[in-house]
Amino acid sequence: MKNYYPHLFSPLRIGKVTFKNRIFSTPTTSLSDMQSQIAFFENKAKGGAAQVSLSETSITSKYLVEPKGTTFVLDGDEHELGRLGEFVIAMKAYGTVPSVQLNHHGQQVRPDRNDGRSPIGPMGFIREDGVKVLAMDEDMIEEAIDAYANAALFCKRAGFEMCMVHGAHGWLIAQFLSPYSNKRTDRWGGNLGNRARFPMEIINRIHQKCGRDFLIEYRISGDEMIEGGMKIEDVIEFVKMIEDSIDIIHVSAGIHDNLYTIKRMFPVIGFTKPGCNVYLAEAMKKHVKIPVMTVGGINTPEHAEQVLAEGKADIIGMGRELICDPDFPNKARKGLRDEIIPCMRCNSCIAKLPPGGNFHFGCSANPRIGRDRMLQRIQEPKASRKVVVVGGGPGGMMAAITAAERGHKVTLLEKSGALGGLLKIMDQEPSKWEVKRYKEFLVSKTCKTIGDIRFNTEATPEMVEAFNPDVVIAAVGSNPIVPNFPGVDKEKALTVMDIYYHTEKIGQNVVIIGGGLVGCEAALFLAERGKKVTIIEMLNKIGDPSYPHYNIPLVEAIDNNTNATYKLQTKCVGVTPKGVRVEKNGKEEVIAADSVVFSVGQAPELETVEKLRDCATEFYSVGDCVEPQRIMEATRTGFFSAMNIL
């Protein structure tokens, strides 16, 4: 068999453990029930990853940051041990080495999830949210060290051959190691040797209880990226102190204390290049003998192979790409490059709504992710049905592909000359090349799968009925909203679409009405091209704070661009030939503008939906024509509409 990526698929043996390739699935989990979690990790093992690691486990039930019952707690009873063992069985069945991330959040612990118990850390202080953090005394430090070792032993009893000691991102171990958070003057603080005492004691205690054959992967931030924090030179010196006692050094970056480093912990499309942390692993590899793992947005086999071939790392850690396509390793190994579902690094899989919201784990590119239990309940089609899909955006393409793969005869009608829907905007936005790549993946798969695609065809009820379809799926999208402000000519009003498709219409001084994610992205697009842009937003924040992994770097980029500004809690009350009339705190002013652009949302194309509803006995509407949302909702509704056709 041809070896398409020889470095990526060379085995790695450490002690008695052999890893079949160099692709490790980094710690990820966002599913609360046991069966879904097992399926989630089993799919990664089945997909060919050499190692799969459970995430956000807690070494002690006394100090939790996640709600009880949503993650594993490693000081549980025999029942909990048995549950943990199910993961081992599921992963080892496919030749994957299972691992567990040992975690203690220290000063970030939430009292409301610990019966009011105060968080602990190397220093005592009052957090920004008013919570009191207790400085750990000798007894508390000893208790924590033992808790790490007992947790590792618990995992070994469950069948694991290794664990990951999480010493990165500002959690408890990093809180002791970093001069930023550790100002102690006793033997646990001060110089590097003293600050390193806590992690070194943990490593030694794990070996005492589990034996040296139980492998330790140590995760560390190669650069905390914060003033007064650990830098790569300090980190290298520390790792040289522990390298004889650990087996793999996993080099990440950033610290949760500074959310602006979030784009390095979770590298995001448009703001952080894939492989952004490779240079830290490369620096580490020059000074240590143990295998070095790099992580940070690497999402193609070519990139992974290059990093290994150039000797910059020994192992490639993948998180979101293996969420997006758990079969990535097997597809790459077989040379099925074009079949790999491309991760957009959109961070929808890790975005969580504010307290009281409802977080549905999943993937924008792959609607199967996190839905294993639903899929188990869906029957195979009883017969091949005639299906007409109207609209070739992401929802329509996903519906058409899924229906065809299930044996149905599909006709796809698209009113424009190309597939893609609103994703075609990405053809104009170079920084969003990964979304464009996903669009092209969907288009290619649609064209390969669907034999009857009709472009430049605006569907009418008569046309659709002429196909005598069993099923009609409407994916007809949405239209930009233009509000009825005084002075607005709806026929000539500019919307966000014009920014990308008719840039020649946009003047030098631009006011964008609406500071949601779309408005912010459009403002940055113009500002980076030399336009002067002012965003008008009625709320007290721009962007979407419920989507922090993307929103934080987006707002930061706007703040750092001298061509862009924004006015909060400001309402547009009219448009004049000279600009925009706005009101704030009862006072009006006119903001001069050559162009006024509206970004106040999209309205679903309900009229077309209703016209098509009676064209078949079975009818579905999907994507933006239901409710304009993200790519995730479009692909998910498209997928399940097709799965429902029996």
C-alpha positions as CSV (number, residue, x, y, z in Angstrom):
1,M,0.0,0.0,0.0
2,K,1.3,3.5,-0.9
3,N,2.3,5.6,2.1
4,Y,0.9,9.0,1.2
5,Y,2.2,10.7,4.4
6,P,5.2,8.6,5.6
7,H,6.0,10.8,8.7
8,L,2.4,11.1,9.8
9,F,1.8,7.4,9.7
10,S,5.1,6.1,11.1
11,P,4.5,4.3,14.5
12,L,5.9,5.7,17.8
13,R,6.9,3.4,20.6
14,I,7.3,4.7,24.1
15,G,8.1,2.2,26.8
16,K,5.7,-0.7,26.3
17,V,3.1,1.4,24.4
18,T,3.0,1.6,20.6
19,F,1.2,4.5,18.9
20,K,0.2,3.4,15.4
21,N,0.7,6.9,13.9
22,R,1.5,10.5,14.9
23,I,-2.1,11.8,15.1
24,F,-3.3,12.4,18.7
25,S,-6.8,13.5,19.4
26,T,-6.5,16.3,21.9
27,P,-8.8,16.5,24.9
28,T,-12.3,17.4,23.8
29,T,-15.8,16.6,25.1
30,S,-19.1,18.4,25.3
31,L,-21.6,15.6,25.7
32,S,-23.3,15.0,29.0
33,D,-24.9,11.5,28.7
34,M,-22.8,8.4,28.9
35,Q,-23.8,6.7,25.6
36,S,-23.2,9.8,23.5
37,Q,-19.8,10.3,25.1
38,I,-18.7,6.8,24.4
39,A,-19.9,7.0,20.8
40,F,-18.1,10.4,20.4
41,F,-14.7,8.9,21.5
42,E,-15.3,5.5,19.9
43,N,-15.8,7.3,16.5
44,K,-12.4,8.9,16.9
45,A,-10.7,5.6,17.7
46,K,-12.5,3.9,14.8
47,G,-11.4,6.8,12.6
48,G,-7.7,5.9,13.2
49,A,-6.3,8.3,15.7
50,A,-3.3,6.8,17.5
51,Q,-4.3,8.3,20.9
52,V,-7.6,9.7,22.1
53,S,-7.8,11.8,25.3
54,L,-10.8,12.5,27.5
55,S,-11.1,16.1,28.6
56,E,-12.1,18.2,31.5
57,T,-12.1,15.3,34.0
58,S,-11.6,16.5,37.5
59,I,-9.1,14.9,39.9
60,T,-11.4,15.7,42.9
61,S,-15.1,16.1,43.5
62,K,-14.3,18.9,46.0
63,Y,-13.3,21.5,43.4
64,L,-15.4,21.4,40.2
65,V,-15.7,24.0,37.4
66,E,-18.2,22.0,35.3
67,P,-21.7,20.9,36.5
68,K,-21.8,17.7,38.4
69,G,-22.6,14.7,36.2
70,T,-21.4,16.3,33.0
71,T,-17.8,15.1,33.2
72,F,-15.8,12.4,34.9
73,V,-14.6,12.9,38.4
74,L,-11.6,10.7,39.2
75,D,-12.2,10.1,42.9
76,G,-15.4,8.2,42.3
77,D,-16.7,4.8,43.4
78,E,-16.6,1.4,41.6
79,H,-19.5,2.4,39.5
80,E,-17.7,5.4,38.2
81,L,-14.6,3.2,37.6
82,G,-16.7,0.9,35.5
83,R,-18.1,3.8,33.4
84,L,-14.6,5.0,32.8
85,G,-13.6,1.5,31.7
86,E,-16.2,1.5,29.0
87,F,-14.2,4.2,27.2
88,V,-11.0,2.1,27.4
89,I,-12.8,-0.9,25.8
90,A,-14.3,1.2,23.1
91,M,-11.0,2.8,22.1
92,K,-8.7,-0.1,22.5
93,A,-11.0,-2.1,20.2
94,Y,-9.6,-0.1,17.3
95,G,-6.0,-0.1,18.3
96,T,-6.1,3.4,19.8
97,V,-4.3,4.3,23.0
98,P,-6.8,5.9,25.4
99,S,-5.7,8.7,27.7
100,V,-7.2,11.0,30.4
101,Q,-6.6,14.6,31.0
102,L,-6.0,15.1,34.8
103,N,-7.3,18.5,35.7
104,H,-7.8,20.9,38.7
105,H,-8.9,24.4,37.9
106,G,-7.6,25.8,41.2
107,Q,-8.5,29.5,41.6
108,Q,-11.0,29.2,38.7
109,V,-13.2,26.7,40.5
110,R,-16.9,27.7,40.8
111,P,-18.3,27.7,44.4
112,D,-21.9,27.3,43.1
113,R,-20.9,23.9,41.8
114,N,-19.1,22.9,45.0
115,D,-21.6,23.5,47.8
116,G,-20.3,27.0,48.2
117,R,-16.7,25.8,48.8
118,S,-14.1,28.5,48.0
119,P,-11.6,28.0,45.1
120,I,-8.0,27.5,46.0
121,G,-4.7,28.5,44.5
122,P,-1.1,29.4,45.3
123,M,-2.2,32.9,46.4
124,G,-5.2,34.2,48.2
125,F,-7.2,37.1,46.6
126,I,-10.6,38.3,45.5
127,R,-11.5,37.4,42.0
128,E,-13.1,39.9,39.6
129,D,-16.4,38.2,40.1
130,G,-16.1,38.8,43.9
131,V,-15.3,35.2,44.8
132,K,-12.6,34.7,47.5
133,V,-9.7,32.5,46.5
134,L,-8.0,30.7,49.4
135,A,-4.2,30.4,49.5
136,M,-3.2,26.8,49.8
137,D,-1.4,25.8,52.9
138,E,0.9,22.8,53.2
139,D,-1.9,20.4,54.0
140,M,-4.0,21.6,51.0
141,I,-1.0,21.3,48.7
142,E,-0.3,17.7,49.9
143,E,-4.0,16.9,49.4
144,A,-3.9,18.2,45.9
145,I,-0.7,16.3,45.0
146,D,-2.2,13.1,46.3
147,A,-5.4,13.8,44.5
148,Y,-3.5,13.9,41.2
149,A,-1.7,10.6,41.9
150,N,-4.9,8.9,43.1
151,A,-6.7,10.1,40.0
152,A,-4.0,8.6,37.8
153,L,-4.2,5.3,39.7
154,F,-8.0,5.4,39.3
155,C,-7.5,5.7,35.5
156,K,-4.9,2.9,35.5
157,R,-7.4,0.6,37.3
158,A,-9.9,1.4,34.6
159,G,-7.4,0.2,32.0
160,F,-5.6,3.3,30.8
161,E,-1.9,3.0,30.1
162,M,-1.3,6.7,30.3
163,C,-2.6,10.1,31.4
164,M,-2.1,13.7,30.5
165,V,-1.1,16.0,33.3
166,H,-2.7,19.4,32.4
167,G,-0.1,22.0,33.3
168,A,-1.2,24.6,30.8
169,H,-3.6,27.4,30.3
170,G,-3.6,28.8,33.8
171,W,-5.1,25.9,35.7
172,L,-3.8,24.9,39.1
173,I,-0.4,23.4,38.1
174,A,0.3,26.4,35.9
175,Q,-0.8,28.7,38.7
176,F,2.0,27.4,40.8
177,L,4.6,27.3,38.0
178,S,4.0,30.8,36.6
179,P,5.5,33.9,38.2
180,Y,2.4,35.7,37.0
181,S,0.2,33.9,39.5
182,N,2.6,32.6,42.1
183,K,4.1,35.3,44.4
184,R,4.7,32.9,47.3
185,T,7.9,33.3,49.4
186,D,8.0,29.8,50.9
187,R,9.4,26.7,49.3
188,W,6.5,26.6,46.8
189,G,7.3,30.0,45.3
190,G,10.0,32.4,44.2
191,N,12.6,31.0,41.8
192,L,11.8,28.5,39.1
193,G,13.0,25.6,41.2
194,N,10.6,26.4,43.9
195,R,7.7,27.1,41.6
196,A,8.4,23.8,39.8
197,R,8.2,21.9,43.0
198,F,4.4,21.4,42.8
199,P,4.3,19.8,39.3
200,M,7.4,17.8,40.0
201,E,5.9,16.4,43.2
202,I,2.7,15.5,41.3
203,I,4.7,13.6,38.6
204,N,6.8,11.8,41.2
205,R,3.7,10.8,43.2
206,I,2.0,9.4,40.1
207,H,5.1,7.3,39.4
208,Q,5.0,6.0,43.0
209,K,1.4,4.9,42.8
210,C,1.2,3.8,39.1
211,G,4.8,2.7,38.2
212,R,7.1,4.1,35.6
213,D,5.4,2.1,32.8
214,F,2.3,4.3,33.2
215,L,3.0,7.0,30.6
216,I,2.7,10.7,31.4
217,E,2.0,13.3,28.7
218,Y,2.6,16.8,30.2
219,R,0.7,19.7,28.7
220,I,2.2,23.1,29.0
221,S,1.8,26.6,27.6
222,G,5.0,27.3,25.7
223,D,4.2,31.0,26.1
224,E,1.5,32.3,28.5
225,M,1.3,35.4,26.3
226,I,0.7,37.6,29.3
227,E,3.0,40.2,31.0
228,G,4.8,38.5,33.9
229,G,3.9,35.0,32.7
230,M,6.0,32.1,31.5
231,K,7.9,32.5,28.2
232,I,9.3,29.8,26.0
233,E,12.8,30.2,27.5
234,D,11.5,29.6,31.0
235,V,9.3,26.7,29.9
236,I,12.2,25.0,28.2
237,E,14.2,25.2,31.4
238,F,11.3,23.7,33.4
239,V,10.8,20.9,30.9
240,K,14.5,20.0,31.1
241,M,14.0,19.6,34.8
242,I,11.1,17.0,34.3
243,E,11.9,15.4,31.0
244,D,13.4,12.2,32.6
245,S,10.1,11.8,34.5
246,I,7.6,12.3,31.7
247,D,7.2,10.7,28.3
248,I,5.7,13.3,26.0
249,I,5.7,17.1,26.3
250,H,2.6,18.7,24.7
251,V,3.2,22.3,23.9
252,S,0.2,24.7,23.7
253,A,0.0,28.4,24.4
254,G,-2.1,31.0,26.3
255,I,-3.7,31.4,29.6
256,H,-7.4,31.7,30.6
257,D,-6.6,34.7,32.8
258,N,-6.2,36.7,29.6
259,L,-9.0,35.9,27.2
260,Y,-7.2,37.7,24.4
261,T,-5.0,34.6,24.3
262,I,-8.0,32.5,23.5
263,K,-7.2,32.7,19.8
264,R,-4.0,30.7,20.6
265,M,-5.7,28.1,22.8
266,F,-8.4,27.7,20.2
267,P,-6.9,29.1,16.9
268,V,-9.8,30.7,15.0
269,I,-10.5,31.3,11.4
270,G,-9.5,34.8,10.1
271,F,-7.4,35.7,13.1
272,T,-4.9,32.8,13.8
273,K,-3.1,30.8,11.2
274,P,-3.1,27.0,11.3
275,G,-0.1,25.7,13.2
276,C,0.3,29.0,15.1
277,N,2.0,27.2,18.0
278,V,4.4,25.0,16.0
279,Y,7.3,27.5,16.6
280,L,7.0,26.8,20.3
281,A,7.3,23.0,19.8
282,E,10.2,23.6,17.4
283,A,12.0,25.6,20.1
284,M,11.3,22.9,22.7
285,K,12.5,20.0,20.4
286,K,15.9,21.6,20.2
287,H,16.5,21.2,23.9
288,V,14.8,17.9,25.0
289,K,15.1,14.2,24.1
290,I,11.5,13.1,24.6
291,P,8.8,13.3,21.9
292,V,7.3,16.8,21.4
293,M,3.7,17.3,20.5
294,T,2.4,20.4,18.8
295,V,-1.2,21.6,18.7
296,G,-3.0,24.6,17.3
297,G,-5.3,24.5,14.3
298,I,-3.4,22.0,12.1
299,N,-6.2,20.7,9.9
300,T,-4.8,19.1,6.7
301,P,-2.6,16.0,6.3
302,E,-0.2,18.0,4.2
303,H,0.5,20.5,6.9
304,A,0.8,17.8,9.5
305,E,3.3,15.9,7.3
306,Q,5.3,19.0,6.7
307,V,5.7,19.8,10.4
308,L,6.9,16.3,11.1
309,A,9.2,16.1,8.0
310,E,10.9,19.4,9.0
311,G,11.6,18.0,12.4
312,K,9.6,20.7,14.2
313,A,7.6,18.2,16.3
314,D,7.1,14.4,16.7
315,I,3.4,14.3,17.2
316,I,0.5,16.3,15.8
317,G,-2.3,17.0,18.2
318,M,-5.7,17.6,16.6
319,G,-8.9,18.7,18.3
320,R,-11.5,20.3,16.2
321,E,-10.5,18.6,12.9
322,L,-11.1,15.2,14.6
323,I,-14.5,16.5,15.9
324,C,-15.3,17.6,12.3
325,D,-14.2,14.4,10.7
326,P,-13.2,11.5,13.1
327,D,-12.2,9.5,10.0
328,F,-9.5,12.0,9.1
329,P,-6.6,9.6,9.9
330,N,-8.0,6.7,8.0
331,K,-8.9,8.9,5.0
332,A,-5.4,10.4,4.9
333,R,-3.7,7.1,5.3
334,K,-5.6,5.7,2.3
335,G,-5.0,8.8,0.2
336,L,-8.6,9.8,0.2
337,R,-7.7,13.5,0.7
338,D,-10.7,14.9,-1.1
339,E,-13.1,13.0,1.2
340,I,-11.8,14.6,4.4
341,I,-14.5,17.0,5.7
342,P,-12.6,20.2,6.2
343,C,-12.7,21.9,9.6
344,M,-13.4,25.6,9.2
345,R,-12.0,26.5,12.7
346,C,-15.2,28.4,13.3
347,N,-15.3,27.2,16.9
348,S,-19.0,26.5,16.9
349,C,-18.3,23.1,18.5
350,I,-16.9,24.8,21.6
351,A,-19.1,27.9,21.7
352,K,-21.4,28.0,24.8
353,L,-24.3,30.3,25.3
354,P,-24.5,32.4,28.5
355,P,-26.0,30.9,31.7
356,G,-29.6,30.0,31.1
357,G,-28.9,29.4,27.4
358,N,-29.0,26.0,25.7
359,F,-25.8,24.6,24.2
360,H,-26.2,22.0,21.5
361,F,-22.8,20.4,20.8
362,G,-22.1,19.7,17.2
363,C,-20.1,20.6,14.1
364,S,-21.0,23.2,11.5
365,A,-19.4,21.1,8.7
366,N,-20.6,17.6,9.8
367,P,-24.1,17.3,11.2
368,R,-23.6,13.8,12.3
369,I,-21.3,14.9,15.2
370,G,-22.9,14.5,18.6
371,R,-26.1,13.0,17.1
372,D,-25.2,9.3,17.4
373,R,-28.3,8.4,19.5
374,M,-30.6,10.2,17.0
375,L,-29.0,8.4,14.1
376,Q,-29.5,5.0,15.8
377,R,-33.2,5.6,15.8
378,I,-33.5,6.5,12.1
379,Q,-34.6,3.6,9.8
380,E,-33.3,2.8,6.4
381,P,-35.5,4.0,3.5
382,K,-38.2,1.6,2.5
383,A,-38.0,2.7,-1.2
384,S,-36.2,5.2,-3.4
385,R,-38.1,8.5,-3.5
386,K,-38.2,11.3,-6.0
387,V,-36.8,14.3,-4.1
388,V,-36.7,17.9,-5.4
389,V,-34.4,20.2,-3.4
390,V,-34.9,24.0,-4.1
391,G,-31.8,26.0,-3.3
392,G,-28.1,25.2,-3.4
393,G,-26.8,26.8,-0.2
394,P,-25.2,24.7,2.6
395,G,-28.6,23.5,3.8
396,G,-29.8,22.5,0.4
397,M,-26.5,20.9,-0.6
398,M,-26.4,18.9,2.6
399,A,-30.0,17.8,2.1
400,A,-29.4,16.8,-1.5
401,I,-26.2,14.9,-0.7
402,T,-27.7,13.0,2.2
403,A,-30.9,12.1,0.3
404,A,-28.9,10.8,-2.7
405,E,-26.5,8.8,-0.5
406,R,-29.6,7.1,1.0
407,G,-30.7,6.0,-2.4
408,H,-33.2,8.6,-3.4
409,K,-33.4,10.2,-6.8
410,V,-32.6,13.9,-6.3
411,T,-33.1,17.0,-8.5
412,L,-31.5,20.2,-7.2
413,L,-32.9,23.5,-8.5
414,E,-30.6,26.6,-8.0
415,K,-31.8,30.0,-9.2
416,S,-28.2,31.4,-9.6
417,G,-25.4,30.1,-11.8
418,A,-23.5,28.5,-8.9
419,L,-23.9,26.5,-5.7
420,G,-23.0,27.9,-2.3
421,G,-25.7,30.3,-1.2
422,L,-24.4,32.9,1.2
423,L,-21.1,31.0,1.5
424,K,-20.2,32.4,-1.9
425,I,-19.4,35.6,0.0
426,M,-16.2,33.8,1.1
427,D,-14.9,34.0,-2.5
428,Q,-14.5,37.7,-1.8
429,E,-13.0,37.3,1.7
430,P,-9.4,35.8,1.6
431,S,-9.1,35.6,5.4
432,K,-12.1,33.2,5.4
433,W,-10.4,30.7,3.1
434,E,-11.3,27.8,5.3
435,V,-15.0,28.5,4.9
436,K,-14.5,28.8,1.2
437,R,-12.7,25.5,1.2
438,Y,-15.7,23.9,3.0
439,K,-18.0,25.5,0.5
440,E,-16.0,24.0,-2.3
441,F,-16.0,20.7,-0.6
442,L,-19.8,20.7,-0.4
443,V,-20.1,21.9,-4.0
444,S,-17.7,19.2,-5.3
445,K,-19.5,16.5,-3.3
446,T,-22.9,17.7,-4.5
447,C,-21.8,17.7,-8.2
448,K,-20.4,14.2,-7.8
449,T,-23.4,12.9,-6.0
450,I,-26.4,14.6,-7.7
451,G,-27.0,13.7,-11.3
452,D,-29.6,16.4,-12.0
453,I,-28.6,19.9,-11.0
454,R,-30.3,22.7,-12.7
455,F,-28.7,26.2,-12.5
456,N,-30.3,29.5,-13.3
457,T,-33.6,27.9,-12.5
458,E,-36.0,29.8,-10.2
459,A,-38.4,27.2,-9.0
460,T,-42.2,27.8,-9.3
461,P,-44.9,25.5,-7.9
462,E,-45.8,24.5,-11.4
463,M,-42.2,23.6,-12.3
464,V,-41.7,21.6,-9.1
465,E,-45.0,19.8,-9.4
466,A,-44.0,18.8,-13.0
467,F,-41.3,16.5,-11.5
468,N,-44.1,14.6,-9.6
469,P,-41.9,14.5,-6.5
470,D,-42.6,12.4,-3.4
471,V,-40.6,15.0,-1.3
472,V,-39.8,18.7,-1.7
473,I,-37.1,20.3,0.4
474,A,-37.1,24.1,0.4
475,A,-33.7,25.7,1.1
476,V,-34.5,29.0,-0.4
477,G,-32.6,31.1,2.1
478,S,-33.3,34.6,3.3
479,N,-33.1,38.3,2.3
480,P,-31.3,41.2,4.0
481,I,-33.6,43.4,6.1
482,V,-33.8,47.1,5.3
483,P,-35.6,49.0,8.1
484,N,-38.1,51.8,7.5
485,F,-36.0,54.6,8.9
486,P,-36.8,58.1,7.7
487,G,-34.9,58.9,4.5
488,V,-34.2,55.3,3.5
489,D,-34.9,54.4,-0.1
490,K,-35.4,50.6,0.1
491,E,-34.7,50.1,-3.6
492,K,-31.3,51.8,-3.3
493,A,-30.3,50.9,0.2
494,L,-27.0,49.2,0.7
495,T,-26.7,46.0,2.7
496,V,-23.8,43.8,3.8
497,M,-24.1,41.8,0.5
498,D,-23.1,45.0,-1.4
499,I,-19.9,45.3,0.6
500,Y,-18.7,42.0,-0.8
501,Y,-20.4,41.8,-4.2
502,H,-20.6,45.5,-5.2
503,T,-17.6,47.1,-3.5
504,E,-17.6,49.8,-6.1
505,K,-20.8,51.2,-4.6
506,I,-19.2,51.7,-1.2
507,G,-17.8,55.2,-0.5
508,Q,-14.7,56.1,1.6
509,N,-16.6,57.0,4.8
510,V,-19.0,54.2,5.8
511,V,-21.6,53.9,8.5
512,I,-22.8,50.3,9.2
513,I,-26.1,50.1,11.1
514,G,-26.0,47.0,13.2
515,G,-23.0,45.7,15.2
516,G,-23.7,41.9,15.3
517,L,-21.1,39.4,14.1
518,V,-22.0,40.1,10.4
519,G,-21.8,43.8,10.8
520,C,-18.5,43.6,12.6
521,E,-17.0,41.3,10.0
522,A,-18.1,43.6,7.2
523,A,-16.7,46.6,9.1
524,L,-13.3,44.9,9.5
525,F,-13.4,43.8,5.8
526,L,-13.8,47.5,4.7
527,A,-11.4,48.9,7.3
528,E,-8.6,46.5,6.2
529,R,-9.1,47.9,2.7
530,G,-8.6,51.5,3.8
531,K,-12.2,52.6,4.3
532,K,-13.2,54.6,7.3
533,V,-16.0,52.7,9.1
534,T,-18.3,53.5,12.0
535,I,-20.5,50.8,13.5
536,I,-23.8,51.9,15.1
537,E,-25.1,49.4,17.7
538,M,-28.1,49.8,20.0
539,L,-26.7,47.3,22.6
540,N,-23.8,47.9,24.9
541,K,-21.5,45.4,23.1
542,I,-20.7,44.6,19.5
543,G,-20.4,41.1,18.1
544,D,-21.9,38.1,19.9
545,P,-20.5,37.7,23.4
546,S,-22.2,34.2,23.6
547,Y,-19.6,33.1,21.0
548,P,-16.4,34.2,22.8
549,H,-13.9,32.0,21.0
550,Y,-14.6,34.0,17.8
551,N,-16.0,37.2,19.2
552,I,-13.0,38.1,21.3
553,P,-10.5,38.1,18.5
554,L,-13.0,39.8,16.2
555,V,-13.6,42.7,18.5
556,E,-9.9,42.9,19.3
557,A,-9.1,43.2,15.6
558,I,-11.7,46.1,15.3
559,D,-10.2,47.8,18.3
560,N,-6.8,47.6,16.9
561,N,-7.7,48.9,13.4
562,T,-7.4,52.7,13.2
563,N,-9.9,52.8,10.4
564,A,-12.8,51.3,12.4
565,T,-14.7,52.6,15.4
566,Y,-18.1,51.9,16.9
567,K,-20.8,53.7,19.0
568,L,-22.7,51.6,21.5
569,Q,-26.2,52.1,22.9
570,T,-26.8,54.3,19.9
571,K,-29.9,54.2,17.8
572,C,-30.3,55.1,14.2
573,V,-33.3,57.4,13.7
574,G,-32.9,58.4,10.1
575,V,-30.7,58.7,7.0
576,T,-29.9,62.0,5.3
577,P,-27.9,62.8,2.1
578,K,-25.0,63.7,4.4
579,G,-25.0,60.7,6.7
580,V,-26.9,59.1,9.5
581,R,-29.0,60.6,12.3
582,V,-28.4,58.8,15.5
583,E,-29.6,59.1,19.1
584,K,-27.9,58.3,22.4
585,N,-29.2,59.2,25.8
586,G,-31.8,61.5,24.2
587,K,-29.3,63.5,22.2
588,E,-29.1,63.4,18.4
589,E,-26.2,63.9,16.2
590,V,-25.4,63.3,12.5
591,I,-22.5,61.1,11.6
592,A,-21.1,62.0,8.1
593,A,-21.1,59.1,5.6
594,D,-20.6,58.6,1.9
595,S,-22.3,55.2,2.3
596,V,-24.8,53.8,4.8
597,V,-24.9,50.0,5.0
598,F,-27.6,48.0,6.8
599,S,-26.6,44.9,8.8
600,V,-29.7,44.4,10.9
601,G,-30.4,40.8,10.1
602,Q,-32.0,38.5,7.4
603,A,-35.6,37.7,6.9
604,P,-36.5,34.1,5.9
605,E,-37.9,33.8,2.4
606,L,-41.3,32.6,3.7
607,E,-43.3,33.5,0.7
608,T,-41.5,31.0,-1.5
609,V,-41.6,28.4,1.2
610,E,-45.4,28.7,1.3
611,K,-45.7,28.5,-2.5
612,L,-43.8,25.2,-2.5
613,R,-45.4,23.6,0.6
614,D,-48.2,21.8,-1.3
615,C,-46.0,20.6,-4.2
616,A,-45.6,17.2,-2.6
617,T,-47.1,15.2,0.2
618,E,-43.9,15.3,2.2
619,F,-42.3,18.8,2.6
620,Y,-39.4,20.2,4.6
621,S,-38.0,23.7,4.9
622,V,-34.3,24.0,6.0
623,G,-31.7,26.5,6.6
624,D,-32.2,30.3,6.6
625,C,-35.7,30.1,5.2
626,V,-36.7,28.6,8.5
627,E,-34.7,31.0,10.6
628,P,-31.5,32.8,9.6
629,Q,-28.7,31.3,11.8
630,R,-25.2,29.9,11.5
631,I,-23.9,27.3,9.1
632,M,-24.4,24.6,11.8
633,E,-28.1,25.0,11.8
634,A,-28.3,25.0,8.0
635,T,-26.4,21.8,7.5
636,R,-28.1,20.1,10.5
637,T,-31.6,20.9,9.3
638,G,-30.7,19.9,5.7
639,F,-29.2,16.6,6.9
640,F,-32.0,15.5,9.1
641,S,-34.7,16.5,6.6
642,A,-33.1,14.0,4.2
643,M,-32.6,11.4,6.9
644,N,-36.4,11.6,7.6
645,I,-37.3,10.5,4.1
646,L,-38.3,6.8,4.3
